[in-house]
């Protein structure tokens, strides 16, 4: 195509936007509204993801080993030979599995090597006791002095295990439980389930919102192009009569559709910025949380999504609509 | 089969061989039409309403497709031609409409230039050729006027300039005098005759028997979808 023709066609498309300004304003309004809703749905989804990510990071599984204390005070049953009986005062080494720090560390390493385990650190029963004292017994130490006596610490050696993906949380916990030497695992399986269901729920809702709004956007742009086509049916019939190709006739309409899409994208970006700013100012003011996704970090992505939606709706909507009319000939245009 | 074929030394520009057209509604518009129009001829097509004149023209412009037979226009075989070649066929012809079909928000110059712009001609050529075409129809001084500032006859002359501007081999005029007064009708046909004298083939549909009688050109008469008369020397009643 010649540069002169390209300029002419582009100019015609842009001119249509102005000539049909009432319809353009209506289309830009509705398309912008759709894009704003899509943008806000995306930002909500980003925030839910970030919040869940924070929860995931904080989610640590405590693993306790099958040591002497786990048999004496914990849930582990003693390992008994045929005919042997359990005597708590004279517990033997063969009645539990983890006897020293080396054996504990080898279990920690085994857990570390598992899929979905981000990190695993050894926690001795002494460290565990210090932690309990700091968090649960502060100010009441005088009542629990017996814990410091020799053999007074009832806690077991264990490991703090951080998981990387909540989606396979329960499967990973079951694998850890199955490791030889592991007595119990303290986990928040319900939390993992809740996180997973929120994640998939938000994901599904997002997909549906975007799909429905995309269809609405397409219908809106198609209708605008239809009105333009109706207004220009005389020109189109003459174009066809003098030998303009379908592509030539189509270009101004596609340009018009794309222009409407891009104008809407710019409006949507601006509106989403202000809506999000008001919403985040309110939330941060009342909750004081700083875990909200910043608009600037997603601004380009959102603009890209809006422009993509606008261009797609413009191109697709106009091509679909005009293809219907391009098959018409001469007098058939008067009947439109 | 070649009952109505005209003998002419020049090559054919339009050839119909055994052409029939029946619409989906069941209307038989044309039946076994055989005709040959040579390059450089001026042909009137006459007939009462429903005789098949419009269908005849639509088949030539490839607005409609024949059910049977063969049509050749300007070297294009219209019965085999794919849809995407239709624009190329139409670039070889200029069309004049009864209702002028001028774009109301474009001035005279732009209305004529439109026919060149949409086929991708460069601006330099457009300026030159549009001025030439407007001078030819005697409207060089009205280039900046809007269509609603012109009389019916002037509007039709703009339509004629638009049909001429791409230098087509064939001009199809569908009742070009239908919406203008009798004096202007003579002027329009005189213009078409002048264009024809320079070698362009003219095919004109009309109801105006006086015009056909006064301008001694070939006359094809249609009735009930068939050619009932084909007179080289003018109208005979």
Interface residues (C-beta under 8 A of the other chain):
Chain A: X1 X2 X4 X5 X8 X234 X235 X237 X238 X239 X240 X241 X242 X243 X244 X245 X246 X248 X249 X329 X330 X331
Chain B: X58 X61 X63 X64 X84 X87 X88 X89 X90 X91 X94 X95 X101 X103 X114 X115 X117 X118 X119 X120 X122 X123 X162 X166
